[in-house]
């Protein structure tokens, strides 16, 4: 028997069923197969499937010449098989590669509801894509969250450690600060005590009588005045000062002199000095008077000078004039 | 001549019957006797005999009815495949003979084997009419050749096919169209791929496609009947 052109004869069972239908199976095998298909429904169904394949192969011209002859001799005469052949031809048309006529025509959905069907198809595809994408996003997000969680846990541990360390350092600092504070307080107290002492000293110093400053000397000549009022001006300082009046003497006949300062010609004596010794400055002899400025007030003053003779009796020598003006700095 | 044929059939049946149905001394009484063929017209099935047959097929009545249909289909195919003419009539004859034996009190442990034995006997009886059968086959073959089977798209069969295909579920429609789509080598690869997609063995795929096809063929046949009535 010539082999089939293309139908799969996967095993002996399949081949024997084809041969049985084509009337080409040996008598013994035929009997055995018939007993089988009567007692076993599955075997019977296998033979029916073999018949399907043979009918299709016949319609599609896939049988060998020998098989075709056997088919026509044994099966084609059966009205049912003839009917099946008609059916197989329609099925062949419907499933012809490249035709797709039946696939399109037989699907009433797209013809009647093409937009709706397209939408459903698109929606289904979108949903499927969305599900896949959603699952991917979930996996990625989950992984990311897991790593974030690990990172945050590490960070949390690190921060907890740092916080503990900071608390420890804080305690150390607090204790050292207390010590420093106590030290500073002690220092402050000692400084305050020192300050107080210094203030007391200052006060005591301030309370002590202030030594008057020594003013520059004013040189006066007998009976002569260079001021417009005919006397020399003396400006009083703001604070107590020691006034120095240097009287130019015309003769040095006396070893010592008495002097008195009056406000006005007949006014009260503001200061008086006895047995004053002159000193020599160049070719001149100078008698210097020193007294505190507090004794003077603004006004015109005269200075009367008497020489003391060897018997210590005063003899008029000369008169000097000066004027005291307002106090300044 | 008739006597010698009867003896030959008697010996043949005795050799075909299953051993468990041929207890010693009962072979003749259990096996369908040659007289069955000659006396078949004298015996007519009764409701009681039919009930006994169903009980023999299965104690459950529904299951028995299913089994009856299966037996009938197997007998029909058997006679068709063995190119016996008047298959329907041969099937009825087989049922009658078996029913008669059961009604007469025959103990049958394997009823399907018994059906086959009787059917084979009837097949052999038909061998003498082989000449007529061959003539019928030849005459039929000349009228239904592949070249003459081209159908127009608008013929009733195509219309019925389209309607019946629409009646299938989307899954079954896709499967049947995909399964029979390609030709030759492509077909093998395609079917393997289909089985892979459905996650079932190739044999299971073949079975599923066969059952869908069978339903579709029945639908087309019924549709054509209605179409013929309308016409």
HADDOCK unambig.tbl for C-alpha pairs under 7 A between the chains (distance, minus, plus):
assign (segid A and resid 6 and name CA) (segid B and resid 184 and name CA) 5.24 0.50 0.50
assign (segid A and resid 6 and name CA) (segid B and resid 185 and name CA) 6.61 0.50 0.50
assign (segid A and resid 7 and name CA) (segid B and resid 184 and name CA) 6.80 0.50 0.50
assign (segid A and resid 21 and name CA) (segid B and resid 81 and name CA) 6.15 0.50 0.50
assign (segid A and resid 35 and name CA) (segid B and resid 113 and name CA) 6.72 0.50 0.50
assign (segid A and resid 35 and name CA) (segid B and resid 116 and name CA) 6.76 0.50 0.50
assign (segid A and resid 38 and name CA) (segid B and resid 74 and name CA) 6.68 0.50 0.50
assign (segid A and resid 38 and name CA) (segid B and resid 112 and name CA) 5.93 0.50 0.50
assign (segid A and resid 38 and name CA) (segid B and resid 113 and name CA) 6.80 0.50 0.50
assign (segid A and resid 38 and name CA) (segid B and resid 116 and name CA) 6.52 0.50 0.50
assign (segid A and resid 39 and name CA) (segid B and resid 112 and name CA) 5.63 0.50 0.50
assign (segid A and resid 39 and name CA) (segid B and resid 113 and name CA) 6.58 0.50 0.50
assign (segid A and resid 49 and name CA) (segid B and resid 210 and name CA) 6.02 0.50 0.50
assign (segid A and resid 59 and name CA) (segid B and resid 146 and name CA) 6.48 0.50 0.50
assign (segid A and resid 72 and name CA) (segid B and resid 141 and name CA) 6.17 0.50 0.50
assign (segid A and resid 73 and name CA) (segid B and resid 137 and name CA) 6.69 0.50 0.50
assign (segid A and resid 74 and name CA) (segid B and resid 83 and name CA) 6.39 0.50 0.50
assign (segid A and resid 75 and name CA) (segid B and resid 81 and name CA) 6.92 0.50 0.50
assign (segid A and resid 76 and name CA) (segid B and resid 141 and name CA) 5.61 0.50 0.50
assign (segid A and resid 77 and name CA) (segid B and resid 137 and name CA) 4.32 0.50 0.50
assign (segid A and resid 77 and name CA) (segid B and resid 138 and name CA) 6.98 0.50 0.50
assign (segid A and resid 77 and name CA) (segid B and resid 140 and name CA) 4.97 0.50 0.50
assign (segid A and resid 77 and name CA) (segid B and resid 141 and name CA) 5.52 0.50 0.50
assign (segid A and resid 78 and name CA) (segid B and resid 80 and name CA) 6.51 0.50 0.50
assign (segid A and resid 82 and name CA) (segid B and resid 144 and name CA) 6.75 0.50 0.50
assign (segid A and resid 86 and name CA) (segid B and resid 149 and name CA) 6.47 0.50 0.50
assign (segid A and resid 87 and name CA) (segid B and resid 217 and name CA) 6.97 0.50 0.50
assign (segid A and resid 90 and name CA) (segid B and resid 158 and name CA) 6.20 0.50 0.50
assign (segid A and resid 95 and name CA) (segid B and resid 177 and name CA) 5.59 0.50 0.50
assign (segid A and resid 95 and name CA) (segid B and resid 180 and name CA) 6.30 0.50 0.50
assign (segid A and resid 95 and name CA) (segid B and resid 181 and name CA) 4.49 0.50 0.50
assign (segid A and resid 96 and name CA) (segid B and resid 181 and name CA) 5.95 0.50 0.50
assign (segid A and resid 97 and name CA) (segid B and resid 181 and name CA) 6.33 0.50 0.50
assign (segid A and resid 97 and name CA) (segid B and resid 182 and name CA) 6.22 0.50 0.50
assign (segid A and resid 106 and name CA) (segid B and resid 162 and name CA) 5.94 0.50 0.50
assign (segid A and resid 106 and name CA) (segid B and resid 165 and name CA) 6.76 0.50 0.50
assign (segid A and resid 106 and name CA) (segid B and resid 166 and name CA) 5.81 0.50 0.50
assign (segid A and resid 107 and name CA) (segid B and resid 166 and name CA) 6.74 0.50 0.50
